[in-house]
Amino acid sequence: MDFTFTQEQEMLRDAAARLLSQHYDFDQRQRIVGSSNGRSVEMWRQFQDMGLLITAFAEDRGGFGGKASDILVISELLGQHLVVEPYLPSILFAGRALARITDHTGASRWLDRLMEGSALGALAHEEGRGTAHIHAIATTLSLDGDAYVLNGEKRLVLAGGDADLLVVTARTSGGALALLLVDAAQVGVTRDAYVTIDGRRAANIRFDNVRLDADAVALNDAAGVIQDIVNDAIFALSAEAVGSMGALLAASVEYAATRKQFGVAIGSFQALAHRLADMKLAFAKARSTLFYTAAIIESEQADTRTYSLLKAQVGRLGRAIAESAVQIHGGVGTTDEVAVGHHLKRIMTVDAMFGSVDYHLRLVGAPG
Amino acid sequence: MNIDFSEELEAFRREVADFLDTAPTPAIREAGRKTTSVFAPFKEVMAWHRILHAKGWSAPAWPVEYGGTGWSVEQRYIFAEEHWKRDLPPLLPNGLQMVGPLIMELGTPEQKALYLPGILAGEDYWTQGYSEPNAGSDLASLSCSAVADGDDYIINGQKIWTTLAHEANRMFMLVRTNKEAKKQAGITFLLLDRMDYPGMVVRPIIGLDGLPEQCEVFFDNVRVPQSGRVGAENDGWSVAKQLLKHERGGAALSPMLRRKMALIRQAVVDAPSPHGGTLADDPIFQRDLGEVEAELVSYEAFERMILTGHPIGNDPAMPSLNKIMSTEMTQLLGVMQARVAGLGAVPQQVEALTVDPAAEPLDDLFSLTAMPFYLNARATSIYAGTNEIQRDLLARTLNAA
């Protein structure tokens, strides 16, 4: 058993942490969120220079990592700094989905482009309330002559507004699930782009009789791979949420130690001291579960329930920490002007994606 | 004991219902459906206030001599129920529930004549200037100063959490008039008849929901007349305590909470459960909703007992019990609404929350309002005495230590 990072991972973490503390403090982050594209081209170039775009992939796919612990190292930092760059949708969601498709020229060509930063990808999977289970997918892929036709609507596609490539999940007429590579410029693709409560760009995307050639169908009968893709997404999101939780705990401790009322630091009041203690307890549980899950994944012993348990704990404990952090910060915590509330909104969003606490807890508690 | 409203009251309910069905404009109705806070969209709620005033119904809790309705507690409860059932915007509390009753009780005849009609009619909106950056829970440590100069005071300092100050035309505030005295002893209560005195600057603060509900107000040598003082100089703390009594009493909150519950129950009927079927049929969800329902009924019971004058309401712990219960209930419902809305609550839609917006909501109103309501409700356990302070006060009434 070993839950430690390798030396390379430590080095990567230190370098990325340095980059983000220099160029991604809260004010810089807010300027990027408010910019027209909601992301920073300069920051993306820095990510690229540092090798972050390829760290998420194994060597046989042209990367130098791709292990759960590699994702953990990066994602925790992204969460801590509330990074809104499209790393999650393009690299961790779409990129890692592509990496799971073997022997498909289109897929590996797109993956190369995502890894070199010359294209953006997005994963178009969820369809709204109640689609946490992959078999609830209702977007359809049917055959018309020798062309495939795609119909349906995807919700909350992160980076969906300006992605070049959409990795789409759909149900075939035979009832199987397929994984598709759809050029976002294709006729019949309508994107309704918006900003999310946690400052990210996303879109609801409609597919109206989008005609695809056979090459666009990267995988037929892809339920297993799609579940793996969702599990990947759950792990990355959970690691980000744990990063947020750490930032919230640190900010709350600092605030409670410096904010004075009644002539003393408010952290000296037992009500707040115990609240901080509970936050620390929650953080220790969540982070341990995250590292433990990473080790299970790397030992190839993870099943769907492993991911559900992590997502549920992060959702429960995350909301508890974030709500406490807002409470400790008082009025200031209820404004958009400090990071605390943005972490709360990030944690609420993470919980809403790929199945909420309630969904995953039930899977964890089910027999078998 | 009985729980029913009399036949007479049911007739009253029909009269109220008839009016509320016909009087509000479409814009007022839309504003009500998009209300995600104690504070409804300003322009529309003030328009609604003026319509209610024309009918004579703007101040259910005020004495008749000041233009109140003279309704009984039951009638007021029925009015609130019917009002909430229709998702109408609740009238802003600052004038009607806070400074208005205070002026009636402690104001001079001139102050009453000058200010009460404007509050009643919905012509004026008063913002509350209490908190300061360094005086929140410890309000008595406030330092915004007023120095007497002839018939005036010169104010210097800063206020924060002045709700909708950017919309307000008047302000009631606490200032420090004596720096030497013990904290509470050097405070004075002032009414400002304008918000545009030279040297006064208002800065809106964007909240977590993306809306500018709170503000900061800066005072740089602002000269205001001493005639706005309520009570004696340096006696503002006891004036403010009187006001607190009004802030925490009188208005029924549970009809609002009940309406939120009804909207949730309505939404789950066709909201898909991630486990198949609808949320309404999902046994796990039913159990969780059952818990919220049970908590809500307990609060309704508590509030109705207080409102009907039961001795339980004389408990010195009552204000704290009520504040904690009502705010935690609000937060519970906020969590539940966000849970039901799921992914639909994630898009930020500040524009769609306004009346007659340029862009329509991406989803239904329930999803649109879910996250703003959840986020706004985080403030309920912070304002008007944090729930930690309330628990301290509550514990003190138990005399255990």
Interface residues (C-beta under 8 A of the other chain):
Chain A: E126 G128 R129 G130 T131 A132 H133 A136 R155 L156 D192 Y194 V195 T196 I197 D198 A202 N204 K260 Q261 F262 G263 I266 F269 A271 L272 E323 V326 Q327 G330 G331 G333 T334 T335 D336 E337 G341 L344 K345 M348 T349 A352 M353 G355 S356 D358 Y359 R362
Chain B: S131 N134 G136 S137 D138 S141 I160 W161 I205 I206 G207 L208 G210 Q214 A271 P272 S273 P274 H275 G276 I284 F285 D288 A338 R339 V340 A341 G342 L343 G344 A345 V346 P347 Q348 Q349 L362 M371 Y374 L375 R378 A379 S381 I382 Y383 T386 N387 E388 R391 D392
